[in-house]
């Protein structure tokens, strides 16, 4: 195994800085990956990685990515909630896969069209 170099550390630092900005910045859209124990067991960590990668790769600087605990629907995990400034209520997406993440970003985040076949509910408590 090779040793980590100063350049490697700089790359790690920059990647972490970008991801922190995604998680804490102000934005037009907030995407929340539900990461309670049941969500993690169902693959929520992979979903979080996929969401962060898509947001970063596409340069979506107005999208906040965050996480929360259990949403209370363990059989529907992994779950993702999307809130946008222009919509009156958040949308809860269920049984999320990495492929579904791409479609949700393409349709809902970028075009404002809820992906009805993945949505469990529109509306619930707001987190902001």
C-alpha positions in Angstrom: 0.0 0.0 0.0 1.4 3.4 -1.0 1.8 6.3 1.4 -0.5 9.3 1.3 1.2 12.4 -0.2 0.6 16.0 0.4 -1.2 16.2 -2.9 -3.5 13.4 -1.8 -4.3 15.2 1.4 -5.0 18.4 -0.6 -7.5 16.5 -2.8 -9.2 15.0 0.2 -9.5 18.4 1.8 -10.9 20.0 -1.3 -13.5 17.2 -1.8 -14.5 17.5 1.9 -14.8 21.3 1.6 -17.1 20.9 -1.5 -19.3 18.3 0.2 -19.6 20.5 3.4 -20.7 23.4 1.3 -23.3 21.2 -0.3 -24.6 20.2 3.1 -24.6 23.7 4.7 -25.1 26.3 2.0 -28.2 28.2 1.1 -30.1 26.9 -1.8 -33.2 26.7 -4.0 -33.6 23.0 -3.3 -33.0 20.9 -0.2 -32.6 17.1 -0.6 -32.7 15.1 2.6 -31.6 11.5 2.7 -33.3 9.7 5.6 -30.5 7.9 7.5 -32.0 6.3 10.5 -30.8 2.7 11.3 -33.5 1.3 9.0 -32.5 3.6 6.2 -28.8 2.8 6.5 -29.6 -0.9 6.5 -31.6 -0.4 3.3 -28.7 1.4 1.6 -29.1 5.1 2.5 -25.4 5.6 2.6 -25.1 4.6 -1.1 -28.0 7.0 -1.8 -26.3 9.9 0.0 -23.1 9.2 -2.0 -25.1 9.1 -5.2 -26.9 12.4 -4.4 -23.7 14.2 -3.5 -22.0 12.9 -6.6 -24.8 14.0 -8.9 -25.1 17.4 -7.3 -21.4 18.0 -7.5 -20.9 16.6 -11.0 -23.7 18.7 -12.4 -22.5 21.8 -10.6 -25.8 22.4 -8.8 -24.6 25.1 -6.4 -28.2 26.0 -5.4 -29.0 22.5 -4.0 -28.4 21.7 -0.3 -27.9 18.0 0.6 -28.5 16.9 4.1 -29.6 13.9 6.2 -32.1 13.2 8.9 -33.1 10.3 11.1 -35.9 7.8 10.5 -39.0 9.1 8.8 -41.1 6.3 10.4 -41.7 4.3 7.2 -39.0 1.6 7.5 -40.5 -0.6 4.8 -40.1 2.2 2.3 -36.4 2.9 2.9 -34.2 4.3 1.5 -36.1 7.5 1.4 -35.4 11.0 0.0 -37.3 14.2 0.6 -37.1 17.1 -1.9 -38.1 20.6 -0.9 -38.0 23.5 -3.3 -38.5 27.2 -2.7 -41.2 27.3 -5.3 -43.3 24.4 -4.1 -45.7 24.6 -1.2 -44.8 21.2 0.2 -42.0 18.7 0.3 -42.1 15.4 -1.7 -41.1 12.1 -0.1 -39.6 9.6 -2.5 -39.4 6.0 -1.4 -37.4 2.8 -2.3 -34.7 5.0 -3.8 -32.0 3.6 -6.0 -29.0 5.3 -7.5 -30.8 5.3 -10.9 -33.9 6.9 -9.3 -31.6 9.7 -7.8 -30.6 10.7 -11.4 -34.2 10.8 -12.6 -35.4 12.8 -9.5 -32.6 15.3 -10.1 -33.4 15.5 -13.9 -37.1 15.8 -13.5 -37.9 17.3 -10.1 -34.8 19.3 -9.1 -33.9 20.7 -12.6 -37.4 20.9 -14.2 -39.8 21.2 -11.3 -41.7 18.0 -12.2 -42.5 15.6 -9.4 -41.6 12.0 -10.3 -44.9 10.6 -9.3 -44.0 6.9 -9.7 -41.4 7.2 -7.0 -43.3 9.6 -4.7 -45.0 8.3 -1.6 -46.5 11.6 -0.5 -46.5 15.3 -1.3 -46.6 17.4 1.8 -45.7 16.9 5.4 -43.8 18.8 8.1 -41.4 21.3 6.7 -37.9 21.4 7.9 -37.2 25.0 7.2 
